[in-house]
Amino acid sequence: MKNSYLIKFIFLISFLSTNASAQSNLDSSSFGIVASFQSGQTEFLIPIRVTTMISLIPGFGISSIKDAGTEIRFALLTRFYLSKNNASPFIGGRIGTIIYSPKIGDALKDLVVGISGGGEYFFNKNFSAGIECGLNLGLADKHSVRFGSPGGKVFSSSTSLFATIYF
């Protein structure tokens, strides 16, 4: 019986000290570098902490398709954190453009706008990992087949895993 009280007490102290450390983790970093992995594509993002609870995140990605062309992705994301705990849920938004330059022909530009939600776990003040799920609206270039609807609108969902190093 004494052991169960001791274990509960140790767990409670550990939990409280973890939450206190998480609050200082979120307060202490101002920017970082993120690697985000989604459906075989990698994006590099730079989260900039605007306030303790809000991040503005510009992003960039590039893919080269052998003998076909190059795809460049630019994005701007926002995250509004709902707590300052080690495990911090967030909601956010995204706007981005995907530019495909084929070896032959004109470049195609698609636009993506979306909302997201997810969580980020802060291991310490310099490292975190998380998951983000989103609902997106794709607006295709009139000649693009990316969304299967040239010149059309497509709704889709997305999931990405990410790891962040904060400075």
OpenMM code with the backbone's topology and positions (N, CA, C; nanometers):
from openmm import Vec3, app, unit

residues = "MET LYS ASN SER TYR LEU ILE LYS PHE ILE PHE LEU ILE SER PHE LEU SER THR ASN ALA SER ALA GLN SER ASN LEU ASP SER SER SER PHE GLY ILE VAL ALA SER PHE GLN SER GLY GLN THR GLU PHE LEU ILE PRO ILE ARG VAL THR THR MET ILE SER LEU ILE PRO GLY PHE GLY ILE SER SER ILE LYS ASP ALA GLY THR GLU ILE ARG PHE ALA LEU LEU THR ARG PHE TYR LEU SER LYS ASN ASN ALA SER PRO PHE ILE GLY GLY ARG ILE GLY THR ILE ILE TYR SER PRO LYS ILE GLY ASP ALA LEU LYS ASP LEU VAL VAL GLY ILE SER GLY GLY GLY GLU TYR PHE PHE ASN LYS ASN PHE SER ALA GLY ILE GLU CYS GLY LEU ASN LEU GLY LEU ALA ASP LYS HIS SER VAL ARG PHE GLY SER PRO GLY GLY LYS VAL PHE SER SER SER THR SER LEU PHE ALA THR ILE TYR PHE".split()
positions = [
    Vec3(0.0817, -0.1184, 0.0000),
    Vec3(0.0000, 0.0000, 0.0000),
    Vec3(0.0863, 0.1250, 0.0000),
    Vec3(0.1914, 0.1258, 0.0847),
    Vec3(0.2816, 0.2410, 0.0888),
    Vec3(0.3480, 0.2621, -0.0467),
    Vec3(0.3809, 0.1509, -0.1138),
    Vec3(0.4479, 0.1614, -0.2441),
    Vec3(0.3576, 0.2283, -0.3473),
    Vec3(0.2273, 0.2005, -0.3439),
    Vec3(0.1389, 0.2623, -0.4432),
    Vec3(0.1286, 0.4131, -0.4208),
    Vec3(0.1251, 0.4590, -0.2939),
    Vec3(0.1242, 0.6032, -0.2655),
    Vec3(0.2548, 0.6682, -0.3095),
    Vec3(0.3651, 0.5996, -0.2871),
    Vec3(0.4961, 0.6517, -0.3271),
    Vec3(0.5040, 0.6644, -0.4790),
    Vec3(0.4563, 0.5634, -0.5495),
    Vec3(0.4589, 0.5661, -0.6959),
    Vec3(0.3702, 0.6801, -0.7472),
    Vec3(0.2502, 0.6966, -0.6895),
    Vec3(0.1609, 0.8056, -0.7310),
    Vec3(0.2237, 0.9416, -0.7031),
    Vec3(0.2883, 0.9549, -0.5881),
    Vec3(0.3537, 1.0806, -0.5529),
    Vec3(0.4664, 1.1129, -0.6516),
    Vec3(0.5492, 1.0147, -0.6821),
    Vec3(0.6603, 1.0345, -0.7771),
    Vec3(0.6058, 1.0707, -0.9150),
    Vec3(0.4985, 1.0018, -0.9577),
    Vec3(0.4370, 1.0322, -1.0869),
    Vec3(0.3849, 1.1759, -1.0889),
    Vec3(0.3175, 1.2182, -0.9814),
    Vec3(0.2635, 1.3529, -0.9741),
    Vec3(0.3741, 1.4579, -0.9804),
    Vec3(0.4813, 1.4394, -0.9061),
    Vec3(0.5945, 1.5329, -0.9067),
    Vec3(0.6575, 1.5374, -1.0453),
    Vec3(0.6747, 1.4206, -1.1083),
    Vec3(0.7319, 1.4159, -1.2437),
    Vec3(0.6444, 1.4904, -1.3424),
    Vec3(0.5130, 1.4686, -1.3342),
    Vec3(0.4189, 1.5343, -1.4247),
    Vec3(0.4228, 1.6859, -1.4071),
    Vec3(0.4204, 1.7328, -1.2842),
    Vec3(0.4225, 1.8764, -1.2582),
    Vec3(0.5528, 1.9399, -1.3033),
    Vec3(0.6644, 1.8741, -1.2816),
    Vec3(0.7921, 1.9322, -1.3240),
    Vec3(0.8053, 1.9308, -1.4756),
    Vec3(0.7473, 1.8302, -1.5423),
    Vec3(0.7492, 1.8265, -1.6885),
    Vec3(0.6696, 1.9431, -1.7448),
    Vec3(0.5517, 1.9715, -1.6880),
    Vec3(0.4714, 2.0834, -1.7366),
    Vec3(0.5422, 2.2159, -1.7148),
    Vec3(0.6080, 2.2334, -1.6033),
    Vec3(0.6813, 2.3575, -1.5777),
    Vec3(0.7945, 2.3733, -1.6775),
    Vec3(0.8635, 2.2635, -1.7075),
    Vec3(0.9735, 2.2718, -1.8040),
    Vec3(0.9205, 2.2994, -1.9436),
    Vec3(0.8034, 2.2455, -1.9791),
    Vec3(0.7463, 2.2699, -2.1117),
    Vec3(0.7141, 2.4173, -2.1297),
    Vec3(0.6632, 2.4817, -2.0255),
    Vec3(0.6295, 2.6225, -2.0384),
    Vec3(0.7534, 2.7037, -2.0698),
    Vec3(0.8658, 2.6721, -2.0073),
    Vec3(0.9869, 2.7460, -2.0399),
    Vec3(1.0392, 2.7064, -2.1775),
    Vec3(1.0134, 2.5820, -2.2224),
    Vec3(1.0542, 2.5402, -2.3569),
    Vec3(0.9845, 2.6245, -2.4629),
    Vec3(0.8547, 2.6464, -2.4481),
    Vec3(0.7805, 2.7246, -2.5464),
    Vec3(0.8180, 2.8723, -2.5416),
    Vec3(0.8513, 2.9221, -2.4245),
    Vec3(0.8843, 3.0636, -2.4101),
    Vec3(1.0241, 3.0981, -2.4600),
    Vec3(1.1149, 3.0003, -2.4627),
    Vec3(1.2556, 3.0327, -2.4837),
    Vec3(1.3013, 3.0328, -2.6293),
    Vec3(1.2292, 2.9682, -2.7196),
    Vec3(1.2767, 2.9609, -2.8579),
    Vec3(1.2045, 3.0618, -2.9458),
    Vec3(1.2778, 3.1189, -3.0419),
    Vec3(1.2152, 3.2181, -3.1288),
    Vec3(1.2010, 3.1694, -3.2731),
    Vec3(1.2856, 3.0767, -3.3165),
    Vec3(1.2715, 3.0198, -3.4506),
    Vec3(1.3375, 2.8836, -3.4549),
    Vec3(1.3122, 2.8109, -3.5641),
    Vec3(1.3685, 2.6772, -3.5765),
    Vec3(1.3734, 2.6331, -3.7214),
    Vec3(1.4055, 2.5061, -3.7404),
    Vec3(1.4082, 2.4435, -3.8722),
    Vec3(1.3288, 2.3139, -3.8612),
    Vec3(1.2366, 2.2928, -3.9563),
    Vec3(1.1498, 2.1753, -3.9547),
    Vec3(1.1730, 2.0936, -4.0811),
    Vec3(1.1742, 1.9625, -4.0651),
    Vec3(1.1649, 1.8715, -4.1786),
    Vec3(1.0275, 1.8065, -4.1675),
    Vec3(0.9445, 1.8208, -4.2709),
    Vec3(0.8090, 1.7686, -4.2706),
    Vec3(0.7970, 1.6635, -4.3805),
    Vec3(0.7394, 1.5484, -4.3460),
    Vec3(0.7309, 1.4368, -4.4400),
    Vec3(0.5849, 1.4037, -4.4657),
    Vec3(0.5476, 1.4069, -4.5960),
    Vec3(0.4092, 1.3827, -4.6338),
    Vec3(0.4059, 1.3154, -4.7699),
    Vec3(0.3518, 1.1971, -4.7776),
    Vec3(0.3300, 1.1258, -4.9045),
    Vec3(0.4525, 1.1259, -4.9951),
    Vec3(0.5680, 1.0948, -4.9441),
    Vec3(0.6874, 1.0891, -5.0261),
    Vec3(0.7466, 1.2236, -5.0610),
    Vec3(0.6906, 1.3332, -5.0090),
    Vec3(0.7440, 1.4667, -5.0333),
    Vec3(0.7987, 1.5218, -4.9028),
    Vec3(0.9057, 1.5958, -4.9137),
    Vec3(0.9662, 1.6579, -4.7961),
    Vec3(0.9594, 1.8089, -4.8115),
    Vec3(0.9164, 1.8760, -4.7064),
    Vec3(0.9162, 2.0219, -4.7037),
    Vec3(1.0088, 2.0661, -4.5920),
    Vec3(1.0742, 2.1777, -4.6135),
    Vec3(1.1559, 2.2383, -4.5092),
    Vec3(1.0874, 2.3671, -4.4675),
    Vec3(1.0629, 2.3790, -4.3392),
    Vec3(0.9879, 2.4908, -4.2852),
    Vec3(1.0730, 2.5641, -4.1817),
    Vec3(1.0444, 2.6918, -4.1624),
    Vec3(1.1158, 2.7719, -4.0623),
    Vec3(1.0119, 2.8360, -3.9699),
    Vec3(0.9809, 2.7680, -3.8570),
    Vec3(0.8834, 2.8269, -3.7655),
    Vec3(0.9413, 2.9491, -3.6946),
    Vec3(0.8667, 3.0570, -3.6986),
    Vec3(0.9071, 3.1807, -3.6315),
    Vec3(0.8015, 3.2091, -3.5257),
    Vec3(0.8431, 3.2087, -3.4017),
    Vec3(0.7495, 3.2309, -3.2911),
    Vec3(0.7145, 3.3788, -3.2841),
    Vec3(0.5887, 3.4141, -3.3180),
    Vec3(0.5412, 3.5515, -3.3154),
    Vec3(0.5078, 3.5905, -3.1715),
    Vec3(0.4385, 3.5004, -3.1014),
    Vec3(0.4139, 3.5124, -2.9583),
    Vec3(0.4386, 3.3741, -2.8990),
    Vec3(0.4213, 3.3596, -2.7702),
    Vec3(0.4400, 3.2297, -2.7066),
    Vec3(0.3466, 3.1250, -2.7656),
    Vec3(0.2288, 3.1657, -2.8093),
    Vec3(0.1263, 3.0715, -2.8540),
    Vec3(0.1015, 3.0724, -3.0053),
    Vec3(0.1730, 3.1549, -3.0817),
    Vec3(0.1497, 3.1656, -3.2265),
    Vec3(0.2816, 3.1553, -3.3023),
    Vec3(0.2825, 3.0699, -3.4069),
    Vec3(0.3980, 3.0599, -3.4957),
    Vec3(0.3563, 3.0903, -3.6391),
    Vec3(0.4421, 3.1602, -3.7105),
    Vec3(0.4283, 3.1864, -3.8529),
    Vec3(0.5380, 3.1043, -3.9198),
    Vec3(0.5020, 3.0238, -4.0214),
    Vec3(0.5960, 2.9241, -4.0721),
    Vec3(0.6064, 2.9279, -4.2246),
    Vec3(0.7056, 2.9976, -4.2794),
    Vec3(0.7286, 2.9881, -4.4236),
    Vec3(0.7923, 2.8530, -4.4575),
    Vec3(0.7629, 2.8016, -4.5778),
    Vec3(0.8159, 2.6712, -4.6160),
    Vec3(0.8552, 2.6636, -4.7618),
    Vec3(0.9337, 2.5588, -4.7922),
    Vec3(0.9883, 2.5392, -4.9255),
    Vec3(1.0099, 2.3899, -4.9494),
    Vec3(0.9820, 2.3452, -5.0697),
    Vec3(1.0101, 2.2072, -5.1082),
    Vec3(1.0444, 2.2016, -5.2556),
    Vec3(1.1216, 2.1018, -5.2943),
    Vec3(1.1589, 2.0856, -5.4349),
    Vec3(1.1680, 1.9368, -5.4667),
    Vec3(1.1212, 1.9008, -5.5845),
    Vec3(1.1302, 1.7632, -5.6328),
    Vec3(1.1719, 1.7676, -5.7787),
    Vec3(1.2608, 1.6780, -5.8152),
    Vec3(1.3012, 1.6665, -5.9543),
    Vec3(1.2539, 1.5316, -6.0057),
    Vec3(1.1833, 1.5351, -6.1162),
    Vec3(1.1304, 1.4134, -6.1745),
    Vec3(1.2142, 1.3827, -6.2983),
    Vec3(1.2865, 1.2722, -6.2928),
    Vec3(1.3809, 1.2371, -6.3994),
    Vec3(1.3161, 1.2463, -6.5380),
    Vec3(1.3812, 1.3172, -6.6246),
    Vec3(1.3395, 1.3343, -6.7649),
    Vec3(1.2005, 1.3966, -6.7816),
    Vec3(1.1435, 1.4552, -6.6746),
    Vec3(1.0099, 1.5143, -6.6877),
    Vec3(1.0084, 1.6614, -6.6490),
    Vec3(1.0743, 1.6968, -6.5374),
    Vec3(1.0730, 1.8363, -6.4952),
    Vec3(1.1016, 1.8522, -6.3465),
    Vec3(1.0755, 1.9716, -6.2981),
    Vec3(1.1025, 2.0060, -6.1585),
    Vec3(0.9793, 2.0686, -6.0963),
    Vec3(0.9546, 2.0323, -5.9720),
    Vec3(0.8430, 2.0885, -5.8976),
    Vec3(0.8982, 2.1664, -5.7790),
    Vec3(0.8513, 2.2898, -5.7621),
    Vec3(0.8922, 2.3743, -5.6500),
    Vec3(0.7661, 2.4118, -5.5730),
    Vec3(0.7730, 2.3989, -5.4392),
    Vec3(0.6583, 2.4294, -5.3540),
    Vec3(0.6954, 2.5399, -5.2554),
    Vec3(0.6099, 2.6411, -5.2455),
    Vec3(0.6233, 2.7482, -5.1468),
    Vec3(0.4973, 2.7470, -5.0612),
    Vec3(0.5137, 2.7672, -4.9307),
    Vec3(0.3974, 2.7657, -4.8421),
    Vec3(0.4149, 2.8659, -4.7288),
    Vec3(0.3043, 2.9052, -4.6714),
    Vec3(0.3030, 2.9853, -4.5496),
    Vec3(0.1987, 2.9230, -4.4581),
    Vec3(0.2424, 2.8810, -4.3394),
    Vec3(0.1552, 2.8167, -4.2434),
    Vec3(0.1453, 2.9026, -4.1178),
    Vec3(0.0389, 2.8823, -4.0431),
    Vec3(0.0257, 2.9423, -3.9103),
    Vec3(-0.0116, 2.8313, -3.8140),
    Vec3(0.0347, 2.8449, -3.6915),
    Vec3(-0.0060, 2.7529, -3.5845),
    Vec3(-0.0444, 2.8348, -3.4630),
    Vec3(-0.1614, 2.8039, -3.4087),
    Vec3(-0.2092, 2.8654, -3.2860),
    Vec3(-0.2119, 2.7545, -3.1806),
    Vec3(-0.1165, 2.7579, -3.0880),
    Vec3(-0.1054, 2.6549, -2.9857),
    Vec3(-0.2146, 2.6742, -2.8816),
    Vec3(-0.2731, 2.5637, -2.8377),
    Vec3(-0.3838, 2.5683, -2.7433),
    Vec3(-0.3383, 2.5492, -2.5987),
    Vec3(-0.2111, 2.5129, -2.5781),
    Vec3(-0.1571, 2.4996, -2.4424),
    Vec3(-0.0058, 2.5155, -2.4473),
    Vec3(0.0542, 2.5293, -2.3309),
    Vec3(0.2001, 2.5416, -2.3207),
    Vec3(0.2627, 2.4146, -2.2645),
    Vec3(0.1943, 2.3034, -2.2708),
    Vec3(0.2460, 2.1779, -2.2152),
    Vec3(0.3482, 2.1151, -2.3090),
    Vec3(0.4185, 2.0120, -2.2595),
    Vec3(0.5110, 1.9384, -2.3468),
    Vec3(0.4367, 1.8895, -2.4705),
    Vec3(0.3172, 1.8333, -2.4498),
    Vec3(0.2320, 1.7923, -2.5610),
    Vec3(0.1359, 1.9081, -2.5875),
    Vec3(0.1606, 1.9827, -2.6942),
    Vec3(0.0831, 2.1046, -2.7235),
    Vec3(-0.0010, 2.0866, -2.8488),
    Vec3(-0.1330, 2.0791, -2.8339),
    Vec3(-0.2186, 2.0744, -2.9531),
    Vec3(-0.2225, 2.2115, -3.0202),
    Vec3(-0.2505, 2.2118, -3.1503),
    Vec3(-0.2593, 2.3386, -3.2234),
    Vec3(-0.3630, 2.3292, -3.3334),
    Vec3(-0.4085, 2.4462, -3.3767),
    Vec3(-0.4894, 2.4584, -3.4971),
    Vec3(-0.4162, 2.5566, -3.5878),
    Vec3(-0.4434, 2.5507, -3.7167),
    Vec3(-0.3697, 2.6406, -3.8054),
    Vec3(-0.4274, 2.6480, -3.9446),
    Vec3(-0.3522, 2.7130, -4.0300),
    Vec3(-0.3911, 2.7296, -4.1687),
    Vec3(-0.2692, 2.7230, -4.2589),
    Vec3(-0.2963, 2.7081, -4.3870),
    Vec3(-0.1888, 2.6955, -4.4857),
    Vec3(-0.2341, 2.7562, -4.6172),
    Vec3(-0.1411, 2.8232, -4.6826),
    Vec3(-0.1618, 2.8660, -4.8208),
    Vec3(-0.0303, 2.8377, -4.8925),
    Vec3(-0.0412, 2.7869, -5.0126),
    Vec3(0.0813, 2.7546, -5.0839),
    Vec3(0.0597, 2.7461, -5.2331),
    Vec3(0.1700, 2.7462, -5.3041),
    Vec3(0.1657, 2.7301, -5.4485),
    Vec3(0.2638, 2.6199, -5.4881),
    Vec3(0.2263, 2.5464, -5.5896),
    Vec3(0.3101, 2.4398, -5.6441),
    Vec3(0.3369, 2.4757, -5.7893),
    Vec3(0.4630, 2.4919, -5.8228),
    Vec3(0.5012, 2.5301, -5.9588),
    Vec3(0.5728, 2.4118, -6.0223),
    Vec3(0.5150, 2.3598, -6.1288),
    Vec3(0.5762, 2.2486, -6.2009),
    Vec3(0.6317, 2.3001, -6.3325),
    Vec3(0.7611, 2.2821, -6.3525),
    Vec3(0.8279, 2.3242, -6.4767),
    Vec3(0.8695, 2.2005, -6.5541),
    Vec3(0.7933, 2.1627, -6.6570),
    Vec3(0.8307, 2.0453, -6.7362),
    Vec3(0.9515, 2.0745, -6.8242),
    Vec3(1.0196, 1.9707, -6.8653),
    Vec3(1.1341, 1.9881, -6.9558),
    Vec3(1.0878, 2.0527, -7.0865),
    Vec3(0.9657, 2.0185, -7.1282),
    Vec3(0.9091, 2.0756, -7.2510),
    Vec3(0.7742, 2.1385, -7.2156),
    Vec3(0.7537, 2.2627, -7.2539),
    Vec3(0.6256, 2.3278, -7.2289),
    Vec3(0.6331, 2.4347, -7.1211),
    Vec3(0.5183, 2.4952, -7.0950),
    Vec3(0.5102, 2.6041, -6.9981),
    Vec3(0.4936, 2.5520, -6.8550),
    Vec3(0.5344, 2.6345, -6.7611),
    Vec3(0.5192, 2.6011, -6.6194),
    Vec3(0.3712, 2.6017, -6.5805),
    Vec3(0.3361, 2.5148, -6.4867),
    Vec3(0.1999, 2.5063, -6.4353),
    Vec3(0.2012, 2.5490, -6.2890),
    Vec3(0.1015, 2.6280, -6.2492),
    Vec3(0.0950, 2.6778, -6.1120),
    Vec3(-0.0371, 2.6369, -6.0495),
    Vec3(-0.0292, 2.5605, -5.9397),
    Vec3(-0.1471, 2.5209, -5.8647),
    Vec3(-0.1429, 2.5905, -5.7281),
    Vec3(-0.2592, 2.6136, -5.6713),
    Vec3(-0.2706, 2.6810, -5.5424),
    Vec3(-0.3380, 2.5862, -5.4433),
    Vec3(-0.2902, 2.5851, -5.3188),
    Vec3(-0.3497, 2.5036, -5.2133),
    Vec3(-0.3768, 2.5936, -5.0929),
    Vec3(-0.4986, 2.5848, -5.0396),
    Vec3(-0.5399, 2.6577, -4.9201),
    Vec3(-0.6002, 2.5548, -4.8256),
    Vec3(-0.5653, 2.5628, -4.6962),
    Vec3(-0.6197, 2.4627, -4.6058),
    Vec3(-0.6216, 2.5034, -4.4601),
    Vec3(-0.6907, 2.4218, -4.3816),
    Vec3(-0.6918, 2.4354, -4.2365),
    Vec3(-0.6327, 2.3079, -4.1782),
    Vec3(-0.5790, 2.3185, -4.0575),
    Vec3(-0.5143, 2.2009, -3.9997),
    Vec3(-0.5292, 2.1982, -3.8484),
    Vec3(-0.4977, 2.0836, -3.7949),
    Vec3(-0.4925, 2.0639, -3.6512),
    Vec3(-0.3914, 1.9550, -3.6232),
    Vec3(-0.3351, 1.9567, -3.5064),
    Vec3(-0.2375, 1.8540, -3.4747),
    Vec3(-0.1800, 1.8739, -3.3370),
    Vec3(-0.0652, 1.8139, -3.3168),
    Vec3(0.0018, 1.8255, -3.1885),
    Vec3(0.1517, 1.8210, -3.2061),
    Vec3(0.2202, 1.8896, -3.1164),
    Vec3(0.3664, 1.8945, -3.1181),
    Vec3(0.4143, 1.8582, -2.9776),
    Vec3(0.5055, 1.7628, -2.9702),
    Vec3(0.5609, 1.7227, -2.8407),
    Vec3(0.7004, 1.7824, -2.8264),
    Vec3(0.7186, 1.8631, -2.7231),
    Vec3(0.8470, 1.9286, -2.6971),
    Vec3(0.9287, 1.8421, -2.6016),
    Vec3(1.0330, 1.7772, -2.6549),
    Vec3(1.1204, 1.6947, -2.5716),
    Vec3(1.2039, 1.7823, -2.4784),
    Vec3(1.2462, 1.8957, -2.5295),
    Vec3(1.3176, 1.9973, -2.4512),
    Vec3(1.3053, 2.1286, -2.5286),
    Vec3(1.3789, 2.2322, -2.4885),
    Vec3(1.3620, 2.3627, -2.5534),
    Vec3(1.4161, 2.3666, -2.6967),
    Vec3(1.4935, 2.2649, -2.7369),
    Vec3(1.5540, 2.2663, -2.8693),
    Vec3(1.5024, 2.1604, -2.9669),
    Vec3(1.4140, 2.0704, -2.9222),
    Vec3(1.3717, 1.9633, -3.0123),
    Vec3(1.2264, 1.9250, -2.9872),
    Vec3(1.1515, 1.9080, -3.0971),
    Vec3(1.0133, 1.8614, -3.0886),
    Vec3(0.9811, 1.7739, -3.2091),
    Vec3(0.8724, 1.7000, -3.1980),
    Vec3(0.8203, 1.6189, -3.3082),
    Vec3(0.6689, 1.6285, -3.3031),
    Vec3(0.6043, 1.6119, -3.4179),
    Vec3(0.4595, 1.6236, -3.4176),
    Vec3(0.3926, 1.5639, -3.5383),
    Vec3(0.2621, 1.5771, -3.5373),
    Vec3(0.1784, 1.5312, -3.6480),
    Vec3(0.0761, 1.6404, -3.6775),
    Vec3(0.0447, 1.6559, -3.8051),
    Vec3(-0.0516, 1.7573, -3.8478),
    Vec3(-0.1463, 1.6946, -3.9491),
    Vec3(-0.2768, 1.7152, -3.9302),
    Vec3(-0.3785, 1.6680, -4.0235),
    Vec3(-0.4490, 1.7896, -4.0815),
    Vec3(-0.4793, 1.7841, -4.2103),
    Vec3(-0.5392, 1.9015, -4.2721),
    Vec3(-0.6504, 1.8695, -4.3701),
    Vec3(-0.7322, 1.9701, -4.3947),
    Vec3(-0.8318, 1.9682, -4.5006),
    Vec3(-0.7941, 2.0792, -4.5971),
    Vec3(-0.7829, 2.0449, -4.7253),
    Vec3(-0.7287, 2.1384, -4.8234),
    Vec3(-0.8226, 2.1584, -4.9415),
    Vec3(-0.8115, 2.2752, -4.9998),
    Vec3(-0.8778, 2.3066, -5.1252),
    Vec3(-0.7675, 2.3314, -5.2273),
    Vec3(-0.7639, 2.2509, -5.3324),
    Vec3(-0.6669, 2.2684, -5.4398),
    Vec3(-0.7312, 2.3382, -5.5579),
    Vec3(-0.6651, 2.4426, -5.6061),
    Vec3(-0.7115, 2.5158, -5.7237),
    Vec3(-0.6104, 2.4913, -5.8349),
    Vec3(-0.6514, 2.4135, -5.9336),
    Vec3(-0.5589, 2.3692, -6.0371),
    Vec3(-0.5451, 2.4694, -6.1510),
    Vec3(-0.4234, 2.4771, -6.2051),
    Vec3(-0.3959, 2.5517, -6.3276),
    Vec3(-0.4829, 2.4902, -6.4383),
    Vec3(-0.5182, 2.5703, -6.5377),
    Vec3(-0.6090, 2.5195, -6.6426),
    Vec3(-0.5499, 2.4038, -6.7235),
    Vec3(-0.4169, 2.3863, -6.7192),
    Vec3(-0.3546, 2.2752, -6.7925),
    Vec3(-0.2985, 2.1682, -6.6986),
    Vec3(-0.3150, 2.1859, -6.5694),
    Vec3(-0.2578, 2.0940, -6.4714),
    Vec3(-0.3437, 1.9691, -6.4532),
    Vec3(-0.2782, 1.8566, -6.4388),
    Vec3(-0.3485, 1.7318, -6.4079),
    Vec3(-0.3196, 1.6864, -6.2648),
    Vec3(-0.2554, 1.7716, -6.1869),
    Vec3(-0.2156, 1.7359, -6.0499),
    Vec3(-0.3340, 1.6851, -5.9679),
    Vec3(-0.4443, 1.7558, -5.9686),
    Vec3(-0.5585, 1.7191, -5.8856),
    Vec3(-0.6630, 1.6397, -5.9648),
    Vec3(-0.6301, 1.6028, -6.0876),
    Vec3(-0.7227, 1.5251, -6.1698),
    Vec3(-0.8383, 1.6071, -6.2247),
    Vec3(-0.8234, 1.7387, -6.2191),
    Vec3(-0.9310, 1.8264, -6.2646),
    Vec3(-0.8707, 1.9558, -6.3177),
    Vec3(-0.8186, 1.9558, -6.4420),
    Vec3(-0.7564, 2.0763, -6.4953),
    Vec3(-0.8466, 2.1982, -6.4826),
    Vec3(-0.7926, 2.3048, -6.4223),
    Vec3(-0.8680, 2.4276, -6.4036),
    Vec3(-0.9768, 2.4186, -6.2979),
    Vec3(-0.9851, 2.3050, -6.2275),
    Vec3(-1.0932, 2.2850, -6.1313),
    Vec3(-1.0504, 2.3002, -5.9859),
    Vec3(-1.1452, 2.2695, -5.8981),
    Vec3(-1.1235, 2.2745, -5.7543),
    Vec3(-1.1366, 2.1339, -5.6977),
    Vec3(-1.0484, 2.1000, -5.6052),
    Vec3(-1.0498, 1.9668, -5.5456),
    Vec3(-1.0314, 1.9788, -5.3954),
    Vec3(-1.1168, 1.9104, -5.3186),
    Vec3(-1.0999, 1.9024, -5.1738),
    Vec3(-1.0232, 1.7756, -5.1412),
    Vec3(-0.9298, 1.7855, -5.0457),
    Vec3(-0.8520, 1.6681, -5.0075),
    Vec3(-0.8137, 1.6777, -4.8598),
    Vec3(-0.7656, 1.5678, -4.8083),
    Vec3(-0.7136, 1.5660, -4.6713),
    Vec3(-0.5645, 1.5359, -4.6786),
    Vec3(-0.4934, 1.5697, -4.5722),
    Vec3(-0.3497, 1.5447, -4.5698),
    Vec3(-0.3056, 1.5153, -4.4269),
    Vec3(-0.1966, 1.4432, -4.4160),
    Vec3(-0.1338, 1.4148, -4.2874),
    Vec3(0.0160, 1.4268, -4.3055),
    Vec3(0.0832, 1.4911, -4.2125),
    Vec3(0.2288, 1.4978, -4.2201),
    Vec3(0.2889, 1.4783, -4.0814),
    Vec3(0.4075, 1.4214, -4.0809),
    Vec3(0.4883, 1.4062, -3.9601),
    Vec3(0.6007, 1.5074, -3.9703),
    Vec3(0.6413, 1.5654, -3.8569),
    Vec3(0.7495, 1.6627, -3.8633),
    Vec3(0.8375, 1.6555, -3.7393),
    Vec3(0.9600, 1.6976, -3.7580),
    Vec3(1.0561, 1.7109, -3.6484),
    Vec3(1.1163, 1.8504, -3.6580),
    Vec3(1.1349, 1.9157, -3.5415),
    Vec3(1.1803, 2.0534, -3.5385),
    Vec3(1.2994, 2.0692, -3.4453),
    Vec3(1.3975, 2.1451, -3.4910),
    Vec3(1.5091, 2.1874, -3.4054),
    Vec3(1.4917, 2.3364, -3.3859),
    Vec3(1.4818, 2.3792, -3.2583),
    Vec3(1.4640, 2.5208, -3.2250),
    Vec3(1.5961, 2.5824, -3.1804),
    Vec3(1.6127, 2.7109, -3.2090),
    Vec3(1.7333, 2.7837, -3.1694),
    Vec3(1.6986, 2.8937, -3.0709),
] * unit.nanometer
topology = app.Topology()
chain = topology.addChain("A")
for resn in residues:
    res = topology.addResidue(resn, chain)
    for name in ("N", "CA", "C"):
        topology.addAtom(name, app.Element.getBySymbol(name[0]), res)
